[in-house]
Amino acid sequence: MSMDKKTVRKVAGLARIKMDDAELETMAPQLSKIIDWIEQLSEVNTDNVKPLANVVSIDLPLREDKITDGDCADKVLTNAPEEVQNFFVVSKIVE
Amino acid sequence: MAQLTKGKTGEWETVIGMEVHAQVIAESKLFSGASTKFGADPNSQVSLVDAAMPGMLPVLNEHVVEQAIKTGLGINSKVNRTSVFARKNYFYPDLPQGYQISQFDKPIVGEGKIEIDLKDGTVKEIGITRMHLEQDAGKSLHDQHPTKSYVDLNRSGCALMEIVSEPDIRGPEEAAAYISKLRMILRYLGTCDGNMDEGSMRADVNISVRKPGGELGTRAEIKNVNSVKAVQQSIDFEVARQIEILEDGGEIKQETRLWDPDKNETRSMRSKEEAHDYRYFPDPDLLPLELSQEQIDAIKKTLPELPDEKKHRFIGEFGLSAYDASVLIAERSRADYYETVAKDRDAKLAANWVINELLGILNKNDQDILDAPIKAEQLGGLISLISDNTISGKIAKDVFAEMYKTGNDAAAIVEEKGLKQVTDTDAIEAVIDEVIAENPDNVAAYQGGKDKLFGFFVGQVMKKSQGKANPAAVNELLKKKLS
């Protein structure tokens, strides 16, 4: 599958990565190659093979419904670009 | 009955499907041990998992899984033995992970249906497409600063059930009945508190219009519809908007629109257009959730009697009208109260007192039945006193008012105030004789054919006896004496 510039621009937009035209030109063939390489997997016949979630047979671990965490606003806010009264403060996002 | 809307070019049919988000009642979040309690200080109920710090792993809350199974069974739906959590990718400041953990092609609950009750007394089935578990996002406040938004992640990671209906709903009344019934079922089950004010139940409404029986039209998705009233108003607005566009030769754009309760209108959310590419994939941090049939069966055994079953039982067992039964089952606490009052007593009389008197005064004072100053047993005591003719229905209303004020038992109030009904014929006759002696003119007029005066005599006798004379006895004796 080949990735054209338009597709790469869309993917970059969805990933919030800013790319200029020159970068898109460089990335498009590179991404195409990666996808082509991965697409080799589709050569394997998987008609009667069930999806495998894990190679060891374990069940999804569950926890009891107890309050064991939280109450650490200072830690949570450590990397906040800006904070006011324990709120994260970001550029206005309004509909 | 499908509700049709008249336009310039004829009638239009409205087609609606709803997605209801219901917060699961649980102490802690879907994948972390932080508290879910409403109204705490900003970011005080956030774990490093909810804040999406690197290396943090989600661990599924066992109780939430049970709550989801319970809900699935309560909405008559298939519980899937295998379900898979998937990542729904998008960027927003109140979503620290950059994705929401949700379920996509393998939800925990599959197809089912619920019954809704319409005003004309008919019952309609609304199909359920699916129900899945997912994380809630945080909350953004936009009105605290001119150029900044404030973000609180307390709600981030709380467990939600998203219940998706089939496009079986045909107008605002059915939509309101659907969300009300869903809310009632969840509250009976104890899986969601249904509190729309606090956002623990929210609806997205998908609306399209078409010529009756024609092909489905393009739909608009209305977000932020957070009360039963808003559901109805937003549908009214959106249907009118779509019909106007179509009749003017335009086309409906498939888009997300926001309901503005202040302006009573929906408006386009342009920013959401691009973001609709969610690139779902199975969450590599979580294995598929496997349930055993034994576990599902065990939970099925714990289900309470649900609203519809209770309604049918009240109609059959107590002889109530469908309307009275539907009022009494609206809340589980209300139905329990009624059953205590009605036990071994006149069930219809009990229903009248609970609905007309008790709920009347509770509504007026904005009180919940759980806080009613008159306990169910006490109201039952009052009903017994009416049934065995100790007091008349009229006196009972005064006793009721006194009970509401003081919280005392009916029998004690009747005793203390000397309100026992006089059924003694001699005593009533004596009062009647007095009334006749005092009103010779009216007696002559009555006997001359003015039948309407009978009521006057009854009134006088009741007044003289301070309302305590048995009305049936008064009627009977008066007729005899006046003839």
Interface residues (C-beta under 8 A of the other chain):
Chain A: K10 G13 L14 R16 A53 N54 I58 D59 L60 P61 L62 R63 E64 D65 K66 I67 T68 D69 G70 D71 C72 A73 K75 V76 L77 E82 V84 Q85 N86 F87 F88 V89 V90 S91 K92 I93 V94 E95
Chain B: A26 E27 S28 S32 G33 A34 S35 D41 P42 N43 S44 Q45 V46 S47 L48 V49 A51 V59 L60 N61 E62 H63 V64 V65 V84 N89 F91 Y92 P93 S140 L141 H142 Q144 H145 P146 T147 K148 S149 Y150 V151 D152 L153 L258 M269 S271 E274 D277 R279 P282 L286 L287 P288 L289 E290
